[in-house]
Amino acid sequence: MWRFSRKKPFFSPEENEQIVHSIQEAEMQTSGEVRVFVESRCKYVDALDRAAEIFTKLHMEKTALRNGVLFYIAIKDKQLAIFADKGIHEATGNKHWKNEVKEILKVFSKDSVVAGITTSIFKIGEALKIHFPYNKDVDKNELPDEIVFGK
């Protein structure tokens, strides 16, 4: 009888919790929403194209202020992208996100993947806070905080 073994998870339970906690911390300062999508390999040449596809599949465009941001990473391909919805993208501009990716890549080259992700989430939260500050009277968590894993 064949037994199928499960693939090793991308992160340990502690690392997973650390990333989710960083999402929750970032969102406490903004009405914006941050999601993380992790997979082994990117299906496209350009990681931003894949991030755009995932953004739509996760229904991230349905936030009230269109201020969701997806952090996409393909671990084995060493590719990442940040895809920002219309509201935050218009407020910050394309150049901002390209610069963020450059800065994030520096962290990834020096530290672990988890440290790179949590640092990235912090930076995304900072950008969101400037343009979409948290308002305790009206803001709610519109999207789940857990990491979404692809193949």
N, C-alpha and C positions, 0 to 999 in steps of 0.2 A: 504494500500500500504506500502510495506517495504521500509525503508530508510536505506541505508548502510552508516555508518559513517566512515570517513577516520581514519586510525590509527594516533595516535599522532606522529609527527615527532621526530626523535632522538634528534635533536638540534633545538634551536630557530634560526631564521634568522641571528641574531647577532653572535651566536656561529658558525653557518655554515660559515659565512663570515670570522670569525676569523681563522678557520681551513684552508680555502682556501687561505687566506692571508699568513698563515705560510708556505704553500706549495710554493707559489709564491716567498716568501722571500728566502726559502731554495734553490730553483732552480736558483735564481739570482747569486749564487756563484759557480754553477757547471753546467756541461753539462748533468749531470744525471737527471733522471725524478723520481718524487715521486707521488704516487697515494695513496689515502685512500679509503678503502672499509669498510663499516659499515653494520652490520646486527644484528638482535636480537639474533639468536641462530646459533651455529656452527653445520653444518651437519655431521662433522667427529669428531672422538675422539681427533685427533691431529689437532690443529688449523693450523699448518704449511702445512698439506695436503690440507686443504681448501684454504689457501692462494695461494698455488701452482696452484690449479685449477682456481681460480679467475684470477691470474696473466696471465694465458694463455687465458682465455676468454676475458680479456681486451686487448689482443694483446700487452702486455708490452714487450715481447721478441723482438719486431720489432724495438727497438731503434738502431740507427747506431752503438753505442759503447757497446750495451748490458749492459747498466748501469741504468736500471730502478729498483726501489725499491717499493714494495707494503707494506703498513702498513694495516694490517687486524685486525679488532676487532669485536668480538661478544659480544654485550653489556650485555644481560641477562645472558649469560654463563660465563661472565668475563674471556674471552679468548682473547689472542692476539698473533699475529705472524708478523714477518718481513720476507718477501721473497725478496731476492735480485737476480737479473739476473746474468748470467754467468760472465760478465765483472767485475762487482763490487764484486761479491762473491769471485772470484779468487784473486782479489786484497786485500781483507780484511780477508778472511777466515771465516769458520763456527763459530769459537770461538768468533770472534768479534760480530757477530749478536746475539749469545746466551747471551753474556755479556750485549749487548744493551737491550735486552728484560728484563733481570734482573733489570737493572737500571730503565727502563721505569715502571716496575711493582711497584717500590718504589714510583715513582711520582704518579701513580694511587692510591696507598693506602693512600697518604697524601692529594692529591688535587682532583679536579673535573676531570671527564672524558675528558672534553675539554682541560683543562690545561695539562693533561697527553698526549693527542694526539699532541698538539702543541709543547710540549717539545720534544716528540719523533721525530716529523718531523724536528725540529731543529737539533737533534743529527744525524739523517739520513743525513741531508744536510751537516753537518760537515764531516762525513765519505766520502760522495761523493766528497766534495770539495778537500780533500786531494789527491784522486786518479784520479778525473776527474774535474779539475778546469775549470771555465767558460772561454770561449774564444769568445769575442763579434763578432769577424769576421766570425765565422763559426757556433756557437751554435744557435739552435732554439728550441722552445718549441715543442717537438715531441708528447707529450701526453696531454690531457685535465687536467686542475687543479682541477676541481670540484670533490666533494666527490661522490663516487658511493655508493648507498644504496641498500642493499638486503632486504630480508623480516625480 
